[in-house]
Amino acid sequence: MLKNHLKISIRHFRQHKRIFAINTLGLALGIATCLLILLYIHFEWSYDRYNEKAERIVRVYFTGNVKGQRMLEANVMPPVAQTLKAEFPEVAAATRLRVAGAPVVIYENKPFRNLEAAYVDPNFFEVFTIPLLRGNAGAALQEPNTVILSKAAAQSYFGSADPIDKVISIKGSAQSYKVTGVIDKVPDNSHFHFDLFFAMTGLEEAQAPSWMQSEFYTYLVLPEGYDYKVLEAKLPSVLDKYMSPQMEQGMGMSLAAFREQGNDVGLLLQPLTDIHLRSDFQFDLSPHGDLRYLYIFGAIALFMLLIACINFMNLSTAGAMRRAREVGIRKVMGSARIELVRQFLTESTLVAFLSLLLGLALVYSALPWFNQITGKNLVFDLGSKAWILPALLGFGLLTGVLAGSYPAFFMSAFKPKDVLKGKGTSGGSFQSSNQLRSGLVVFQFFLSITLMICTSVVYRQLQYIQSAKLGYDQNSVLVVPNLWALGKQEPAFRQTLEQDPRIEHLSYSGYLPAGPSYNNNFFLSNSDNTAEMVKTLRYDVDEQYISALGIKMAGGRNFSRDYGTDSTAIILNEAAVKAFGWEAEQALGQPLVHNDPENGPTTYRVIGIVQDFHFKPLHERISPLVMVYQPSRAAAIMKVNTPDVSGLLTDLRRTWESYQPDEPFEH
């Protein structure tokens, strides 16, 4: 019977090539779009789930509220891991990670760079499932000054030679590191990506007992089926026991007194599998996804498939009269309705599977372009997992049934006496068909118009982002980072910049309102009430910073070399002025105190106020910012005044390379 259905289907496709081609191509486009979006959703959802203990691992993060300023930071204090492991028996294991940047690696006097590095505890590769190609996961980082490399890093440094027991060094450091292990690579769907993992054993900062500084990403392994909220409820007692004494010693105020003023700090837990899609933290290890976007993309994928299926239904039912006599004759010859339903569902399923094959070809063709747009490295491999092929077959079958169900039941309901006498067009079934098709067309256009409106909104949002007034001047501003790489030649390069007439303003700072930037939380209090602190972000700048970026002054003056007292002067933004409860004219001259746990209190005096400018994503409210007169070697920020920017860059690159530094010229 199935063979007969297939013969009739193929004969029908040959007779109506145009309708068949439109149906097949329409469904193929819908299926390809749906598959691409589902591929993206699956990748986003799979973050960190490659770990065998993924459902048992939680990350400890820091939260706080200081005078209404909310803090959410992904890293915590050095002793947190060992303290929680010792205090709570339900913590099966604890491990830490500390970012080490992108150091210049030296091997046989040859420098290598551009690979990210981190310090990790010895048990890191026992907690996270990143198998070692060479070495032992439990022992590789037990000794100080050891390192595990990715395969890419090992090939870069040593070529085809065996990397184990090779010794590398880091520029600017007296330490050398022995290679004790090699991994393939950290999976793409991980919330951290590093190529070098140095042993944290022996790292001085890792042994610090301070509960007043962060920088350590801390992960705990809990028992199978354990509710992490139970452990989370016990964490405040840890801060009371360990953090409060240090806080009282450094700031003159206990944690209890701090909380009585309406402030709070604490440690919370986050499941590993929530990090990518349910995070909104400062200082995280990689950009976050957004769970809401996955729901939106899933709805779009469903809408696109529905539009294609509705199009298939409408075309099939619109051509029903061509097949009405066929249905009538087959019924007269004894065909049951169920056989006709099977016939039409066979045709729609056959079209669906042909469309699926064409859709898969479109997916493979479009995937490189799609990866470029999304910034992902999505791979569509039918043989990578056992469930993919059955899922695709089920997907094709479901699409065929969905698209062909109504035409099948509609056309199989024709009455032989009506269609053979030519009365089919006036029958009630045809009238109800027209009504249903009209409804489907309306629904199809509704979905299409909705998607177009959403696309228009997104386009306008992107235009707004590109044209929004940020509060600083982006035009003709050139940044050259990593001045420290010039070593002893840095003063000569600075002199070259200062003497170039094409550079109007020249500033040195690692703090930038856009792109890679230093971050530094800074707590200040009014000298009249040092117990009430305001959390701000601190920018270390020089006297040319405001001019180079075109930031507008709202009152007072800029920093100046002519004032020796500017070493303890500060400039606030308007948000900081409001946070202290002042008007602009009241803020000038006010003393503010910063209590450093190690160096004691320092009093600063407000000399100026800048207009608010955006230094965080546009959807975030501008927070309090403090500028301190503290030039650095991090980067040169230049306001250039020349139409030939490419010529200026060529000259700067030539000058940079003449010093033969290990770092290439970047801008």
N, C-alpha and C positions, 0 to 999 in steps of 0.2 A: 504493500500500500504506500509506504514512504517513497519507494522508487517511482510510483505513478505520480505522487504529489510533486516530486522533484522535476519529472518530465514536463508536467503541465506548467509548473512555475517557470522553467527555462523557456518553454514555448511562448508564454505570456510576456516574458522580458524581451524576447526577440521581436515580438509584434509591437511592443510599446517601448522602444529604445529610449526615447526622450524622457518619458516619465520615469523609467528605471534609472537613467543617469542622474536626473535631478534628485530623486529620492536617495540614491546611493551617496552622491556627493554631499547632499544636505546632512544626512545622518553621519557621514564620515567627519565632516567639519565639527558637528556637535560632539561626537565621541572624542575626537582629537583634543578639542578645547577642554572637555570634561576631564580627560585623562591627564593632560598637562597640569591642570589645577589640582587634581587629586594627588598627582605625583609631588607637587610642592607641599600640599597639606600633610601628606604622609611623612615627608622629610622633616618638616618643622615639628611634627608631633613626635618624631623618633629621637629627638635630641636626648642624649645621655642614656638612652634605654639600651644601648649596646652593653652596658655594664651588667655583669652577672648579679651584682648586689644592688642594682639600681633602685629597687623598691625598699631597700633597707637603709640607703644612704641619705643623710640630711646635711644641709650646710648651716652653719651658725652665722647669723648676721647681726649687725648692730643697729639699734633703733633708738631714737631719742626725740625729745621735743623741748626746745629751749626758747621760751617767750614766743611761742607760736611758730617757731622755725622748725620744721620737721626734718629729721635726719633718718636716712635709710642707707646704710653702707654695707657693702658685700664683704668687707674684711673686718677682722676683729683683732684683739690684743694677743701678744705672743703666748701668754700662759694658758689661754682658754682651752686648748686641746688637751694638754696634760692634766689640767685641773678637772675638767669634766670627766675624763677617763678615770681619774683617781676618786672622785666624789660619788660617781653614780655607777653601780655595777651593771646597769643595763646598757652602758656604752661598751660595745664589744671591741671597737677600735676607733682611734682618732688619728687623723693625719692632716698635715698643713701644706700649703703652697704659698710661696712668696715670689712675686714677679721680679725678674732680674734684668728686664729690658732686652735690648739687642746688642750684646757686647761684641767687641771686635776680638775674634778668636785668632790666636797666633799658633801656627804649626810650621816648624822648620823655617822660621823667620818670614813666613808668608801670612799676610792678614786675610781673614775672611769675616764677612758681616752679613747683616740683613736676616738673621735667623733669631727668633724670639727664644728667650731662656727663662727658666724659673728655678728656684730652690724648692726642694720637696723633702719631706720626711722619709726615712728608710722604708716605711711600710706603704708608701704611696701606691706602688704598682701591685700591691696585694689588695688594696681597697678598690682601685679602678682597674677595669679589665682592659689593659693595653698590653698584650702579650709581647715578651721579649724574643726577638729572633736570635740574639746571643746574650748570654749571661743569665743570672738567676735573679728573679724579681725580688725575693726576700733578702738577698745578701748584697746585691749590686751597689747599694748606696749606704751600707752600714758604716763604712770608713769615711772619714773626712777627705775632702779634695778628690772625690770621685764624681763621675758624670755618666749619664746615659744619653745616647744620641739617637736621633731618628736616622733611618736609612739614608735619607736625602742629605742630612748633615754629614754623616760618615763618608758618603761618596764624594761630597764636596771637599772635605778635608784630606781624605786619604786615598781617594780613587778606588781602585779594586783591591787594595791591600787590606789585610785583616785589621780592623780598628781596635780590637780588644788589647788592653794594656798600653795603647798609644797614649802619649802625654801631650795635652794642649795647655796653652796659657791664655790669659785674658789681658788685653792691653790695659795698662794703668793699674794692674794688680800684681803683687809679688807671688800670688798663689799659682800653682800648676795643678792640673786635674787629670787623673788617669781614667781612661775610658773603660768602664766595667760592664757595659750593656748596650744593646742596640734594639730599638723598636722599629716596626715598619713605619707607622706614622700614627698620630692621634687622629681618630676618625673625624670626618667632616662634621658630623652631627654631634659634636662635643661642645660644651660651653667654654672650654679652654683649648688653646692650640699653641704648643711649644715644640721646638726641635731639640732643645738642650735641657736636661733635667740635672741640675747640680745637687749634690748631697747637702741637706740642710745641717747635717751633723758638723759641728765645729763653727757654724755661722754665729757670730757673736750676738747679733740682734735677735736670733731665734731663742737664745737662752735668757733674754731680758725678762725680769719679773714684773715689768711695768704693765699696769692695767689702764694706763692713760694714753697709750699710743696703739695704732692699728697696723695695717699692712699685711696681715696673715689670713689667708683664706682657709677656713677650718671646716673639716668634714668629719661626721661621726657615722659609724656603722651601728645600727640598732638591731635587736633580735627580730626574727621573722614574725610578721603580724603585729608588731608592737606599735601602739599609737604614739607618734612623736609628740603629740600635745601633752601627754602625761609628763614627759621629761621637760618640755618647755615650761610647764607650770612651776617647776622646781628651780629654774634658773635665777629668778630674782634673789634667792638666798645666797647664791654664789657671788653676785655683785656686792651684796651687803657685807659678805665676809671678807672679800679680797679687794674690791675696788674702793669701798668707802674709806678705809684708813689712808690709802694713797691719795684720794681726792681731798681729804681733810688736811693732809700734810702739804700738798701742793697748792691748794686753792683756799685753805682756811675755812672749809665748809664740808660738812659730812654729806653723804648721799641722802640721808633722811631730810636734812635741812634743805638740800637742793630740791627735793621732791615737794616739800611743803610750800615752796614758792610757785607751784604749778608746773614745774619742769619735770622731766623724767628721762632716764636712759635705761636701756635694757638689752638683753640678748634674746633672740628668737631663733626658731628653726624653720628651715624650708626644705621640703623634699627635693632631692636631686632632679627628678623629672619635671619639677615646676620651674626650674631656674630659667630656662630659655623663654618660656611663654608667660610666666607669671611673676616677672621681676620688674622693679622700677628703682634700682639701686644706683648709688654713686659708686665709682671705682670698680665696676664689674669687669670681668675678664673678657667679655665680648659683647657686641651689640645684641640687644634682646629682640625676640619676636613678640607677637601680640596675639593672644588667643582670640580676641575679637575679630581680627583679620581672617583667621582661619574659618570662623563661622560665616563671615561675609563671602570669602572665596568659595566656601562650600555651597552657599546659596547660589552664587553666580554659576558654578559648575552645574548645579541642578537645573537652573533656569535655562542655560544654554542647551542642555540635553532635552528639556521639555519643549523648547521652541522647535528643535529639530524633529522631535517625535510628533508634535502637533502638525508640523508641516507635512510629515509623511501621512498622517491620518487624513488631512484635508485633501491632499492630492489623490489618495486612494479612493476616498468616498466621492470626490468630484468626478472620477472616471467610472463610477459604479454602473452607469447606464450601459457602458460598453460591454459589461460582463453580466448584465441582467438576464439576457437570453440564455447565456451559458449556464447560469444558475438554474433558470427555469427548466431547461432541457435536462440537466443533470438530475434535478428533482423528479421530473417525469420518468426518467430512466431508473429511478429507485435509489438515488443517493440520499442518505440521511443528512440532516442538518449538521450533526457533529462531524461528519466527513468533510462537509464544505468548510466548517470552521477550521478543521485541521489543515485543509488545503490552503486557505488564506493565511493562517498563522505560519505555515511552512514557507510561503512566499515572503512574508514580512521578516521571518527569522533569517531566511537566506539572504535577503537584502541587508539585514542587520549585521550578519557575519561578514559579508562582503565589505560593508561599510567599516566594520571593525578592522579588517585587514588594511583597508585604505587609510583609516584613522591611525593605525599603528605606524604606517609608513610616514604619515604626516608628523606624528610625534617624534619619530627618529630624525626627520629632516629639520623640524623646528626646535629641537632640544638645545643645540648650541646657542641659537638666538635667544631662546627662553632663559638659558643660564646666564647669558650676558645681561639680560634685563633684570633678573632677580638677584644676581650676584651669588648664586648658588652653584654647586657642582653636582647637579642632579644626574643620575644615571638610570637608564631604563633597560634593565637586563631581564629578559623573560626567564632565564635559567638561574637567576641569583637566589630565588627563594621558591620553595616547593608550592606555595599557595598562589603564586602570581598567575600561572597559566590557568588553573581552575577558576580563579577569580575573574579573569578576562573572558573565559567561556561563559561563565554565569552572567557576566555583565552583558555580553552579546545576546544571550538568550533573553535576559530581562528586557533589554532594549527592544528586541524583536517582538516580544509579547506585548510590551507597553505600546509600541507604535502600531502594531497590527491588530490589537484586540477589538477596537471599535469597528474598523472596516470589516473584520471577519464576522462579527456577530450581526452587523448591520446588513451586509450583502447576503449572508446565509438565511436571513429572515424573509427574503423576497418570496412572494406567492407565485407559483408557476402560471396560474390562469391569468394573473394581472400582467406579468412581464411578457408572456407570449402573445397577449392581445394588444400590447403596446400601451397599457394603462399604468405602467410603473411610475411615471412622473407625477401622477396625481394621487398616488397612494399616500396613506397616512405615514407610513414608514419613511417615505422620501421627504415628506414635509417636516417630520421630526428630525430627519437627517440634516436638512438645510438649517433648521434652528440650531442644532448642535454644532454644525460646522461654523455657523455664524458666531456662536459663543466661543468656539475654539479660536477662531480668527481674532476676535476681540481680546481674548486672553493672551494670545500670542503677541499681538501688538502692545498690549499692556506691559508684558514682560520686556519687550524690546525697548519701549519708550522709557520704562523704569531704568534699564541698564544704561540707556543713552543719557538720561538725566544724571545718574550717579557718575558716569564718566565725565560729564560736563562739570559736576561739582568738584571732582578730584582735579581736573585740569585747572579750574579756577583757583583751587587751593594751592596748586603748584605755582601758578602765576603769582599768587599773593606772596608766597614764600620768597620768590625770586625778586619781587619788587618792594617788599615790606621795608619800612624805615627801621634800621637796626640800632640807630643811635651812634654809630661810628661809620667812618668812610672806608668802604672796601676798595674803591677805585685807586689805582696807581700805588697800592701798598704791596711791597715785596718783602718776603720773609726768607732769610737764610738761616736754617737751624744748625745745630751741632758745631758751634764755633769752638767748643772745647777740643774738637778733633785736630785743630791746627797746632795745639801744644804751644811751644815757645814762639811760633810764628803768628799767633793770634794778634798780638799788638800791632804787628806790621800790617795785617789784613784790615784791622780796625782803622789804622791810619789811612790806608787806601780808600776805605769807604768815606771817611771824614773829609778827605780832600777832593772827592769826586763832585763836581758842580751839578751833576744830574740828580743827586740825592738832596732833597730839600730838608727832610728831618730824619734823624737817625737815632733809634732807641735800641736798648739791649734788655731783653726780658724773655723768659720762657712762658709767660702767662699771656695767652691769646684768647680773644673772644670767639674764635672759630678754629676748627681743626685740632690737631694734637696740642694739648696744653697742660701745663702744670696745674695741680689742684692743691689747695691748702686751706683747711678749715681753721678759723681764727675766732676765738671767743673773747669778747670785750665787755667790760662793764663800766658804768658811770662811776667816777671816783667818789661820788656822794653815797653810792650804794654798791659796793663791790660784790655783794652777794647775788645781784640780779645781772645775769649775763645775757648777751645777745650773740647768737651764732652768725658769723659772717664768712664770706669767702675772701681770702687775702690774695692780693696781687702784688708781687715785688716788681717795682718799676723804677725808671729813672725820670729825669726832668723832661725828656723828649717824648715819652710814651704817649701822653695825651695828644700832643701835636701831630705825631706820626700817624695816629689812628683817627684823627679828626674828631675826637670826643669833645663835646661842648661843656664848658664850665658853667655851673649854675650859681656859683658864688665863691668868694675867696680867691685864692691864687694857686698856681701850680707849684711843684717842687722847683727848687733853684739851688745851684751850686754856691750861690752867694750867701746862703744862710746855713751856718754850721749846725743850727738846731734842727734842721730838716731830717736829721737821722732818726729823730723820735717824733716826726710829724706824720700825719696821715690825712688822706683825702677820702671822703665818703661819697657813695652814690646816694641818690635821693631816697631809695628804698631803705638804706641804712639810717638816714636821718629820721625817717618815719618810725623805724623800729625802736629808736631811742626816745621817741615821743617828743621830738623837737620840731620847731619850724626852721626853715633854712637859715634865717638870720641868727637864730639862737645857737645853732650848732657850731659856728665858727668860734674858735678859741677854747672850746670845751675839752677838758682832759678825759681820756678814756684809759682804762687799766686792763692790761693783759697779764693774767697769772700763768706763768710757765711753771709746770711741775718741777723742772730741773733748775731753772735759772731764777725763779722767783718773779715778783711783779715788775712790769715795765709800764710807765705812764707815757702815753702818746697824747699829742695835742692836735685838734682838727684845724687845718689851715685852708681847706678848700672842699668844695662840693661839685661833683660832676653830674650832669644829667644822666638819668637811667639809660643804659644801653644793654642790648641782648648779648649775654654770654652763655646762655643755655638754649635748648630748643625752644622754638616760638610758642609751643603749647604750655611751657612752664612760665610761671610768674617770675618777674625779675626779683631776685633775692638781694639781701644786703651785701654790699661789697666794700672792701677797704683796700686802699692803695697805700703801700708803704715804700719809702724811698730806699730801695735795695737793688741796684743794678746787678745783672748776672751775665754769665758767659753763654747762656743757653742758646740765644738766637738774636740775630740782627733784624730789626723791624724798620723798613725804610719807606718813607714817603718820597716817591720819585717824581721828577718833573722833567720828563723827556718823552717825545713821541716814539723814540727808538728804544723801547724796552728790551727788545731782543739783542740789540747791540750792547746795552748795559750788561745783560746776562752773559753774553759772550766774553766780555772783558772780565767780569767777576769770576767766571769759570776758569779763564786762563790764569788769573792771578792765584786763585785757590789751588789749581793743579801745579803751579810753579813751586809751591811749598811741599809738594809730594806727601800729602797726608794719607793716612790709611782710609779715611772716609771720603767717598766721592762727593762732588759738589751737588747740593740739593737746594731747591728753592720752592 
